[in-house]
Amino acid sequence: MHTDRTSTTRFSVPVDAALRAAGWQPGRWDIKQAEYWADTLREHTSPAGHRHAVFPAAVEAWAEFGGLRLSSQGPGRQLAPVDLHLDPLHGLHMARTLGDLGRALDTEVCPLGHETATRALLAIDTEGRTYALDHTGDWYLGPHIDAALATLLTGTTPTRLTTG
């Protein structure tokens, strides 16, 4: 049996497996797609006049992980792991909600994608910190997208930001 010893140590085994199964590999960088998403979000204005913030941390996350459909490759730790679709346009009509969260956190927040089953919106701030927003509240997933992927794909309990 051949064992691949070239895998990265950036991610835990289950997260790395989920990423690779979705087509990710180290060095993946689709800046053209990321710029398309940035332009689409920048050009969108909600009926009430709300607009998206777009910033480098979001564009970098989209360039590396955008478009991936991720499924957990194992059981969860505290929660069932979730399936993800990393497409920021899932948050296109959430400019006001993301703007409100950004103001509450004293930063700007931009969409990353969503959990496919619950439709919880995944978001990133200007420092690269990651969040999930759903009907139960707002959740802190980690200090960067790598940590968010680990939290979501391994079923680790995120930290609640708000109370319902």
N, C-alpha and C positions, 0 to 999 in steps of 0.2 A: 504494500500500500504506500502510495506516494503522499508525503505530508508537505504542505506548502509552508516553508519557514520564512517566507518573505513578507508575511503580514505585518501590519503596522502595530506599534504599541500605543498609538494615540488613543485608540478606543478599546474598551473591554471586548472580549471575544464575542458576546452576543450582539453588541452594537456594531462591531466591525462586520459580523456576518450579515446583519440586516442591511447595512449600507452596501456591501458588495453584492448581495442578492438583488438590490434595487438598481445596480449599475454604477454605483460610486466607486471611484478608485483614488488613491492618493494623487494629488496634482490635478484633479478634475477642476476645470475653470471655464465656465461658459459665460464670459462677460457680455457677449452679444445678447443672450437671453436676459441676463440681469439688467442690462440697460433698457431693453424693451419693457420689462416690468417697471423699472424706475420711471420711464416716460409715461406709461399708462397710469400709474398711481399719481404722478405729478399733475397730469392733465385732468384727472377726475375731480369734480367738485360736487358735493352732495347737494340735494335740493335746498338745504338750509345754509349752504355756503361753506361747509367744512371741507378741508383739504388735507391730503396726506403729507406727512413729513417723510422725506427720503434722504438718507445719509449713508456714509461709507460702510458702517457696520452691517447695515441691511443688504446693500449691494454685494458686499463680499460674501455674506451668507448665501444669498441667492446664486451667486456665481459658482460656489462650490457645491451646494446642496439643492438648488432650485430644480423643480420638476420631479424629484425623486418621490416614489411611492414606497414607503417603508413599512415593513411588517416585522413584528418581534419574532425572534428565532428561538424563544424559550419561555418558561414560566416567569411570572412576575415576582418581585420581592414582597411588597406590601399590597400592591394593586395589580389588576390585570394590565399587562402592557397594551399600548394602543398602536393602531396603525395610523400612519401619517401621510399626508400629501403636502409636500413642501412647494406650494405655489402661492405667492403673495396675493394673487388676484382673488383668492377666497376671502380676503379682507377688504376688497375694493369698496364695498358699501358700508364699511365700519370706520370711516374717517372720524366721525364724532366720538365714538366709543374709544378709539385709540388716542385721540386728542385729549379726552377726559382723563384716561389713565396716565398719559404723559404728564399732564398738569399735576395730577395727584402725586406723581413720583419725581416731579421737578426735572423732567427730561422730555425727549420726543420718542414716540413709539411708532413702529412701522410693522405691517403684517409679514409673516413668514410662510404661513400655510394653515392647515387645520388637521385636527384628529378626524379621521374619516367617519367613524361610527357616531361620535357625539357632536361633530361639527364645532368643537371648541376651537376658537381662533388662537393660533400661535403667533407671537409677536416678539420683536427685538427692539431694544432701545439704543441710543447713540453710543453707549459704552459696550454694547454687545450682550447685555443681560437679557435673558429670555423669560417669556411669560406665556401663560395660557389663560384665556378668558372664556368662561362658559356660564350657563344659567345658575351655577352655584356660587360664582364669585370669580375673583382674579387670583391667579396662582403664579408664584415665582418658581421658575424651572431651573435656574442656575445662572452663574456669572458669564456664560458664553454658550454658543450653540452646541458645542461638544457636550457640555454638561446637560443641556436640555434634552438632547438626543438620548443620553444615558438615562436620565430620569424617566422619560416617556417609554423608551424601548425596553427598560428593565423593570418597569412597574414600581419605581421608587416613589414614595409619597412626596408631592411637591409642597411648598410652603404657601399657606393661604395669605394673600395680601389684604383681602377685604372680608367683611362678614356679610355674605349673602346679598 
